Amino acid sequence: MADKFGHKPILVIYFLIASVLLYSLSFKWDIAVLSILVFIIGGMIINANQSLLYAYVGVNYPLNFRSTATWGNVEFGRLGGAFGPTIMGILLIAHASVTVNP
């Protein structure tokens, strides 16, 4: 699909799908539905995004800058994984209002 329509539109569509599916995890679902959603998000959408991002960098950046551009994209994504739990812990310690599905 990326060869036909271009990398950027497909990446945008996949990121939008991922955000909608991640938002859907906040609702109260049966464990089977949650397992399927996690599989679709993690196993399909995010892996496809990562692969497309590598291809996008390979096509759109000059040869002498590709490794740095790829590293920057990967590390920016890892920052959320690293700091997300820390920020959530700080918010919970500060007794911030957190809505939890019953």
C-alpha positions as a Markdown table, in Angstrom:
| # | Residue | x | y | z |
|---|---|---|---|---|
| 1 | Met | 0.0 | 0.0 | 0.0 |
| 2 | Ala | 2.8 | 2.4 | 0.8 |
| 3 | Asp | 4.3 | 1.9 | -2.7 |
| 4 | Lys | 1.0 | 2.8 | -4.3 |
| 5 | Phe | -0.2 | 5.7 | -2.0 |
| 6 | Gly | 3.0 | 6.9 | -0.4 |
| 7 | His | 4.5 | 6.3 | 3.0 |
| 8 | Lys | 3.2 | 9.4 | 4.8 |
| 9 | Pro | -0.6 | 8.9 | 4.2 |
| 10 | Ile | -0.4 | 5.2 | 5.2 |
| 11 | Leu | 1.6 | 6.1 | 8.3 |
| 12 | Val | -1.0 | 8.7 | 9.3 |
| 13 | Ile | -3.9 | 6.2 | 8.7 |
| 14 | Tyr | -2.1 | 3.5 | 10.8 |
| 15 | Phe | -1.4 | 6.0 | 13.6 |
| 16 | Leu | -5.0 | 7.1 | 13.6 |
| 17 | Ile | -6.2 | 3.5 | 13.8 |
| 18 | Ala | -3.7 | 2.8 | 16.6 |
| 19 | Ser | -5.0 | 5.8 | 18.6 |
| 20 | Val | -8.6 | 4.8 | 18.2 |
| 21 | Leu | -7.8 | 1.2 | 19.3 |
| 22 | Leu | -5.8 | 2.5 | 22.2 |
| 23 | Tyr | -8.7 | 4.7 | 23.3 |
| 24 | Ser | -11.0 | 1.7 | 23.0 |
| 25 | Leu | -8.9 | -0.1 | 25.7 |
| 26 | Ser | -10.2 | 2.4 | 28.2 |
| 27 | Phe | -13.7 | 1.0 | 28.0 |
| 28 | Lys | -14.9 | -2.0 | 30.0 |
| 29 | Trp | -14.7 | -5.0 | 27.7 |
| 30 | Asp | -14.6 | -8.8 | 28.2 |
| 31 | Ile | -11.1 | -10.2 | 28.6 |
| 32 | Ala | -11.3 | -11.9 | 25.2 |
| 33 | Val | -12.1 | -8.6 | 23.5 |
| 34 | Leu | -9.3 | -6.9 | 25.3 |
| 35 | Ser | -6.9 | -9.6 | 24.3 |
| 36 | Ile | -7.8 | -9.3 | 20.7 |
| 37 | Leu | -7.5 | -5.5 | 20.8 |
| 38 | Val | -4.0 | -5.8 | 22.4 |
| 39 | Phe | -3.0 | -8.3 | 19.8 |
| 40 | Ile | -4.2 | -6.0 | 17.0 |
| 41 | Ile | -2.6 | -2.9 | 18.4 |
| 42 | Gly | 0.7 | -4.4 | 19.4 |
| 43 | Gly | 1.1 | -7.3 | 17.0 |
| 44 | Met | -0.2 | -5.6 | 13.8 |
| 45 | Ile | -0.6 | -1.9 | 13.9 |
| 46 | Ile | 2.5 | -0.8 | 15.9 |
| 47 | Asn | 4.8 | -3.3 | 14.1 |
| 48 | Ala | 3.5 | -2.2 | 10.7 |
| 49 | Asn | 4.0 | 1.5 | 11.7 |
| 50 | Gln | 7.6 | 0.8 | 12.8 |
| 51 | Ser | 8.4 | -1.0 | 9.6 |
| 52 | Leu | 6.8 | 1.8 | 7.5 |
| 53 | Leu | 8.7 | 4.4 | 9.5 |
| 54 | Tyr | 12.0 | 2.7 | 8.7 |
| 55 | Ala | 11.1 | 2.6 | 5.0 |
| 56 | Tyr | 10.0 | 6.3 | 5.1 |
| 57 | Val | 13.3 | 7.3 | 6.6 |
| 58 | Gly | 15.2 | 5.3 | 4.0 |
| 59 | Val | 13.3 | 7.0 | 1.1 |
| 60 | Asn | 13.2 | 10.6 | 2.4 |
| 61 | Tyr | 16.5 | 11.2 | 4.1 |
| 62 | Pro | 19.9 | 11.5 | 2.5 |
| 63 | Leu | 22.2 | 8.5 | 2.8 |
| 64 | Asn | 24.6 | 10.1 | 5.2 |
| 65 | Phe | 21.8 | 11.0 | 7.6 |
| 66 | Arg | 19.6 | 7.9 | 7.5 |
| 67 | Ser | 21.0 | 6.1 | 10.6 |
| 68 | Thr | 20.7 | 9.2 | 12.7 |
| 69 | Ala | 17.1 | 9.8 | 11.4 |
| 70 | Thr | 16.2 | 6.2 | 12.1 |
| 71 | Trp | 17.7 | 6.4 | 15.6 |
| 72 | Gly | 15.8 | 9.6 | 16.3 |
| 73 | Asn | 12.5 | 8.1 | 15.3 |
| 74 | Val | 13.0 | 5.0 | 17.4 |
| 75 | Glu | 14.3 | 6.8 | 20.5 |
| 76 | Phe | 11.5 | 9.3 | 20.4 |
| 77 | Gly | 9.0 | 6.4 | 20.6 |
| 78 | Arg | 10.9 | 4.8 | 23.4 |
| 79 | Leu | 10.7 | 8.0 | 25.5 |
| 80 | Gly | 7.0 | 7.5 | 25.9 |
| 81 | Gly | 7.6 | 3.9 | 27.1 |
| 82 | Ala | 10.3 | 5.1 | 29.5 |
| 83 | Phe | 8.6 | 8.2 | 31.0 |
| 84 | Gly | 5.0 | 7.2 | 30.7 |
| 85 | Pro | 4.9 | 4.9 | 33.8 |
| 86 | Thr | 7.1 | 7.5 | 35.8 |
| 87 | Ile | 4.7 | 10.3 | 35.0 |
| 88 | Met | 1.7 | 8.1 | 35.9 |
| 89 | Gly | 3.3 | 7.2 | 39.2 |
| 90 | Ile | 3.9 | 10.9 | 40.0 |
| 91 | Leu | 0.3 | 11.7 | 39.2 |
| 92 | Leu | -0.9 | 8.8 | 41.4 |
| 93 | Ile | 1.3 | 9.9 | 44.3 |
| 94 | Ala | 0.0 | 13.4 | 44.0 |
| 95 | His | -3.5 | 12.0 | 44.3 |
| 96 | Ala | -4.5 | 13.3 | 40.8 |
| 97 | Ser | -8.0 | 12.4 | 39.8 |
| 98 | Val | -7.9 | 9.2 | 37.9 |
| 99 | Thr | -11.0 | 7.6 | 36.6 |
| 100 | Val | -11.0 | 3.8 | 36.7 |
| 101 | Asn | -13.6 | 1.6 | 35.1 |
| 102 | Pro | -15.4 | -0.4 | 37.7 |
